[in-house]
Amino acid sequence: MISAWSQENQLVLGQLAEGMRTDCQGVRHESIEDVDGGHGRVERRRLWTTDDIAWYGDVSQWKGLSRFICIESTRQVGDKRSVDRRYYISSLRQATPEFLLRTLRGHWGIENHLHWCLDVSLNEDDSRIRRGHAAENFSRLRRIALNLLRKDKTYNVGIKTKTKACSWDHQHPLNILTQ
């Protein structure tokens, strides 16, 4: 299991970040670098991982903790360059850097694809729902709606057009719900 590093434990994050800033010098580690590009951008990802967790004094706080991971993403689009570092903890003892990078990239690919689809098709980013559990509840309803619309084969069109078709023909949403 891999978990994003919580901002709550600033001391440990600071220690980990300091070690990672120096490319893990003085710490037994493994690393990998990946470069890809397209659509006018070049992205370089570097991953460092170490199973040397003995320096962390409160290992018992994280059940099964066996490694720390850092990914640095450098994105170049024209003259603009941005650098982002993300830290993770993991219980995967025998994971290779290649496996970790592929797994973490796959997770964000799925997350970004779903978010993009929800935003473009259902305008999720424009939602002003903020009170209580309403935002989470509506997020779930949007995901259900998106899945039902994807499953619908009545029209061979995109999700956004399918939502419009539901507003044009009031029987159509009922057909989708009962399929």
C-alpha positions as MATLAB code, in Angstrom:
seq = 'MISAWSQENQLVLGQLAEGMRTDCQGVRHESIEDVDGGHGRVERRRLWTTDDIAWYGDVSQWKGLSRFICIESTRQVGDKRSVDRRYYISSLRQATPEFLLRTLRGHWGIENHLHWCLDVSLNEDDSRIRRGHAAENFSRLRRIALNLLRKDKTYNVGIKTKTKACSWDHQHPLNILTQ';
ca = [
       0.000    0.000    0.000;
       1.170    3.542   -0.794;
      -0.208    6.581    0.990;
       0.264   10.252    0.293;
       2.235   11.868    3.055;
       0.074   13.809    5.490;
       0.907   17.449    6.150;
       0.118   16.806    9.837;
       3.532   15.362   10.619;
       5.690   18.356    9.659;
       8.768   17.265   11.603;
       9.099   13.975    9.761;
       8.227   15.616    6.452;
      10.992   18.155    7.080;
      13.537   15.415    7.848;
      12.500   13.411    4.816;
      12.488   16.468    2.536;
      15.965   17.496    3.694;
      17.327   14.051    2.876;
      15.580   14.015   -0.495;
      16.785   17.523   -1.448;
      20.333   16.218   -1.498;
      19.282   13.317   -3.720;
      19.477   11.015   -0.675;
      23.206   11.531   -0.188;
      24.266    9.622    2.899;
      21.101    7.490    2.872;
      20.924    4.046    1.305;
      18.383    4.438   -1.474;
      17.276    3.476   -4.974;
      16.210    5.908   -7.668;
      14.892    6.146  -11.194;
      14.389    8.927  -13.708;
      11.765    9.101  -16.444;
      11.414   11.716  -19.175;
       8.503   12.094  -21.558;
       6.893   14.829  -23.544;
       4.264   15.788  -25.985;
       1.926   18.627  -26.843;
       4.693   21.207  -26.361;
       5.793   20.064  -22.921;
       8.599   17.990  -21.448;
       8.178   16.329  -18.068;
      10.964   14.749  -16.069;
      10.155   12.606  -13.045;
      12.718   11.473  -10.522;
      11.826    8.993   -7.802;
      13.878    8.174   -4.740;
      12.917    5.456   -2.322;
      14.535    4.095    0.775;
      13.684    1.316    3.153;
      16.095    2.873    5.678;
      13.447    3.990    8.159;
      15.485    3.439   11.327;
      16.140    7.178   11.715;
      12.411    7.821   12.090;
      11.722    7.601   15.804;
       8.017    6.790   15.728;
       7.791    3.892   13.262;
       5.005    2.366   15.359;
       2.735    5.279   14.395;
       2.453    3.803   10.878;
       1.546    0.110   10.897;
       3.609   -1.775    8.322;
       5.751    1.239    7.365;
       8.652   -0.057    5.309;
       9.744    2.763    2.993;
       9.698    6.453    2.193;
       9.221    7.697   -1.355;
       9.807   11.070   -2.994;
       8.848   12.027   -6.536;
      10.128   15.216   -8.095;
       8.320   16.312  -11.259;
       9.876   18.993  -13.424;
       7.574   20.272  -16.155;
       8.822   22.511  -18.967;
       6.276   24.208  -21.220;
       7.947   26.755  -23.484;
       9.856   29.111  -21.178;
       7.856   28.164  -18.092;
       9.331   25.607  -15.726;
       7.674   24.203  -12.609;
       8.995   21.775  -10.026;
       6.787   19.781   -7.686;
       7.800   17.324   -4.964;
       5.459   14.770   -3.466;
       6.234   12.478   -0.550;
       4.729    9.093    0.194;
       5.008    6.316    2.727;
       4.599    2.691    1.807;
       4.268   -0.765    3.293;
       5.610   -2.421    0.111;
       8.852   -4.064    1.218;
      10.192   -5.454   -2.063;
       9.003   -2.709   -4.443;
      11.415   -1.563   -7.120;
      11.669    2.110   -8.095;
      10.254    1.207  -11.528;
       7.199   -0.430   -9.950;
       6.638    2.479   -7.551;
       6.868    5.104  -10.310;
       4.507    3.135  -12.575;
       2.033    2.598   -9.710;
       2.027    6.232   -8.601;
       1.720    7.516  -12.163;
      -1.155    5.110  -12.773;
      -2.983    6.340   -9.690;
      -2.720    9.989  -10.735;
      -3.645    9.131  -14.326;
      -6.894    7.559  -13.163;
      -7.588   10.410  -10.749;
      -6.865   13.101  -13.341;
      -8.913   11.348  -16.037;
     -11.940   11.006  -13.761;
     -11.670   14.597  -12.517;
     -11.285   15.939  -16.056;
     -14.353   13.997  -17.201;
     -16.429   15.177  -14.226;
     -15.394   18.779  -14.798;
     -15.846   18.878  -18.584;
     -19.062   16.850  -18.654;
     -20.759   17.875  -15.429;
     -19.022   21.207  -14.587;
     -17.912   19.896  -11.196;
     -15.356   22.692  -10.671;
     -18.103   25.317  -10.988;
     -20.114   23.805   -8.150;
     -20.709   26.223   -5.261;
     -22.016   23.532   -2.905;
     -20.163   23.899    0.391;
     -22.411   23.186    3.405;
     -22.233   20.053    5.522;
     -21.892   16.834    3.552;
     -23.617   18.242    0.467;
     -20.389   18.574   -1.586;
     -19.429   14.950   -0.948;
     -22.980   13.728   -1.581;
     -23.237   15.602   -4.880;
     -19.792   14.341   -5.889;
     -21.047   10.770   -5.431;
     -24.223   11.534   -7.392;
     -22.137   12.986  -10.238;
     -19.986    9.854  -10.350;
     -23.092    7.655  -10.443;
     -24.566    9.822  -13.208;
     -21.300    9.689  -15.155;
     -21.200    5.884  -14.916;
     -24.838    5.567  -15.999;
     -24.275    7.928  -18.936;
     -21.178    5.983  -20.013;
     -23.179    2.756  -19.896;
     -26.023    4.202  -21.988;
     -25.756    3.185  -25.664;
     -28.928    4.931  -26.898;
     -26.907    7.662  -28.607;
     -23.383    7.348  -29.904;
     -22.308   10.788  -28.576;
     -20.203   12.238  -25.764;
     -21.213   12.504  -22.125;
     -21.935   16.234  -22.325;
     -24.313   15.682  -25.255;
     -25.969   12.807  -23.383;
     -26.668   15.160  -20.455;
     -28.286   17.609  -22.870;
     -30.346   14.771  -24.372;
     -31.631   14.029  -20.857;
     -32.869   17.619  -20.542;
     -34.542   17.555  -23.973;
     -36.431   14.297  -23.499;
     -37.703   13.708  -19.964;
     -38.248   10.011  -20.657;
     -34.559    9.520  -21.519;
     -33.209    9.853  -17.921;
     -35.787    7.332  -16.767;
     -34.624    4.940  -19.491;
     -31.022    5.378  -18.334;
     -31.935    4.758  -14.688;
     -33.873    1.571  -15.489;
     -31.451   -0.034  -17.940;
];
